[in-house]
């Protein structure tokens, strides 16, 4: 792929062409930052959800799941702080009339300077070859050090301005960093204002005095308000977790980058309730466990990194992101937050109900502390898709588009392809498919030449293609072709299920 921007465009158009992701209500020209998942997209999404659920809930005895409603009592959001503090700092450019998130402008400036540092490192790597000591170079090279200092200073100023809610200082930082409007290049900025991200709607008829309610901006609160219900009914003891997968809604202002930043999206969250004072131990535990989970997916290790938060959300005393290298740079994929006892205490105060746990081991009542893991399902989907899509040049000079989705996550596992539509081959192929489809999602395809059908399966990411030919009728063997290596092997039909199972085997 020529460059990352082209690659990203290719991912978006491939996703649409093959039924992974469509713009929402496209016949009406779409709805900004809202997307629909097509037949293949919802299969991949379901596989991602199942993998997360299996590893977080079913493989952990002390984690249970719930499915709370999207609508919640409005006091929920007062208690959680979202009504008052779930804001983005916005700034407008007076010339282009474009609106930006002030924090994103600063982040992009930082990424630009980081890019300069990385270029220096790359140049030095080439110059010094095998002897190159990157850590030493970063710690001693004057240009790298100067740029790192600039980054640290900008981050420090931004953090202190946001913590002090000093929006004028945020504006001044943008001016001091000489940040220009990415579209027009103008530096003519308005003041910075706060904008609340929650969507609201009315419940009940207006005649009865309808109530304003919100579409939840995170799934977490459905877990907090059910803390006692779950703890009592599931008879779980601290430390324990409650997990949930569900939709969340945010009126994002800078909504771009495809399914990376959407207005309606899906989260997979887990709140882990611990003894006060033990939260940092569990925070470190979950940081590490979640990184290991990501690595278990099979995407390249070097695409991940941790990023510790400078600007903490209103509820957290420690927070880190697991960042992933998307085609538009290293960006947040998952957040791990030490949320203290903030949420439960707030709900206790506003509801007047005790949200405490009696710990029989220490004979004490307390409000548990919480460590949260929160991953955006759509971002995970994009991470998989953008890494999987490749254009390969083959030995004969031709090229093929292939989606190297980790086999255990692929929408279809097996394509069943009769060589021709005649001589009873389709019937035999269907018989083979009937023997597999209960276990594996299979696709039957008899249209076009076999080579073209292989390419079609490569393009949608199917890891195995079975070709049924005349020999099959004689000796009950088929050709099994592997997507990534394109290697073909003749095997007995009775061995198929075992062979596929072996290839799809996945350890957590
Ligand atoms: N309960 C904590 C929470 O919601 P967050 O960092 O605001 O924390 C968690 O969001 C995750 O949700 C992010 O790491 C990201 O993957 C995903 N996410 C957040 N906003 C999103 C959006 N507008 N579109 C898609 N995914 C989003």
Boltz pocket constraint, residues with backbone or C-beta under 6 A from the ligand:
constraints:
  - pocket:
      binder: B
      contacts: [[A, 217], [A, 218], [A, 219], [A, 220], [A, 250], [A, 252], [A, 259], [A, 260], [A, 261], [A, 262], [A, 263], [A, 265], [A, 266], [A, 267], [A, 269], [A, 332], [A, 333], [A, 334], [A, 335], [A, 372], [A, 374], [A, 375], [A, 376], [A, 377], [A, 378], [A, 379]]
      max_distance: 6.0
